[in-house]
Amino acid sequence: MIRKPLPPWAIQYLNYIQVPEQEPSYDYLTMICTAHLNRIPFENVSTLMNFKAYHKQKHLQQDEQLFVEQLFQHHMGGTCYVLNSSLHQLLNRLGFHSRYALLGGGHVALLVRLPDEQEEMYVDCGNSAPFFEPFRLETDPHQVSRYGGIEVRLRPGAEPGTYTYHREVDGKPITELNWTFDTRNKYRFDDFQKAIENYYKPNGIFTSFLRCQIWQLDQQRSLSLVNNVLSIRNSRGQVEKRILANRNEVREVIDREFNLPRLPVEKAIDVLEELGIHLFQNQIPKGETQ
């Protein structure tokens, strides 16, 4: 089957993550996942920037073209609804067979199949987790996605097609992230609107603090900013923490450490303050520290 030429947004998407167009394969999917996690941040700056518009519209539109525009203009990534839905569109354009999975009633990931295979693989670039390669649910149920003391497992449930997501950090289970999901269920993006509504509530999980995370495998580390705490985790699991005293220090970290100079972090802090959240006083939410 001859694949249609890629639309401009898909070409720009690949250019941004510095991956060439290739035929679908496991190795190519791994290349895309690794590049995605190393080039595009998991962040809620974009969520906060969209807070007022969402509450006027009461609806989040899936828009891969807007996502790509914001990559170049603002170095924005997003959270699972934006990141994985945009990746979903890209993978289907590239000849993979991608569909949505819903974990724990709130987290969106992908189930991806190669053209010549029946097995679906779990793909997740919207979760601040080290899914650098696809997760083979059926043929490798003991697979572990790990990096520097962070480990994620997807374990089969009692019912065929059901799984539970388990995450540990430095040997400690993060029970808030024990999500169950059923691969037999099929979803459209609009099926997530109720979960998105909860996600955009004032004082919600992504409207009550600042979050930015990215992997930097070339430097053998990951970066995680939660409110005014920067955590730098290396490949050996050692973590350096820095407390940032003010906006200027946050800006400097986003510019120099994350290499995201266009990310409008000051405007996101403004939105938090309008919501009564004082960035340099709040505690880190449970389960968010890395």
HELIX and SHEET records of a PDB file:
HELIX    1   1 PRO A    8  ILE A   17  1                                  10    
HELIX    2   2 TYR A   26  ARG A   39  1                                  14    
HELIX    3   3 VAL A   45  MET A   49  1                                   5    
HELIX    4   4 PHE A   51  GLN A   57  1                                   7    
HELIX    5   5 GLU A   64  HIS A   74  1                                  11    
HELIX    6   6 CYS A   80  ARG A   93  1                                  14    
HELIX    7   7 THR A  175  LEU A  177  5                                   3    
HELIX    8   8 PHE A  189  PHE A  192  5                                   4    
HELIX    9   9 GLN A  193  TYR A  199  1                                   7    
HELIX   10  10 LEU A  217  GLN A  219  5                                   3    
HELIX   11  11 ARG A  247  ARG A  256  1                                  10    
HELIX   12  12 VAL A  265  GLU A  274  1                                  10    
SHEET    1   A 5 PHE A  42  GLU A  43  0                                        
SHEET    2   A 5 ARG A 211  GLN A 216 -1                                        
SHEET    3   A 5 ARG A 221  VAL A 226 -1                                        
SHEET    4   A 5 VAL A 229  ASN A 234 -1                                        
SHEET    5   A 5 VAL A 239  ILE A 243 -1                                        
SHEET    1   B 4 HIS A  97  LEU A 103  0                                        
SHEET    2   B 4 HIS A 107  ARG A 113 -1                                        
SHEET    3   B 4 MET A 121  VAL A 123 -1                                        
SHEET    4   B 4 PHE A 135  ARG A 136 -1                                        
SHEET    1   C 4 VAL A 144  TYR A 147  0                                        
SHEET    2   C 4 ILE A 150  PRO A 156 -1                                        
SHEET    3   C 4 THR A 162  VAL A 169 -1                                        
SHEET    4   C 4 LYS A 172  PRO A 173 -1                                        
SHEET    1   D 4 VAL A 144  TYR A 147  0                                        
SHEET    2   D 4 ILE A 150  PRO A 156 -1                                        
SHEET    3   D 4 THR A 162  VAL A 169 -1                                        
SHEET    4   D 4 TRP A 179  ASP A 182 -1                                        
END                                                                             
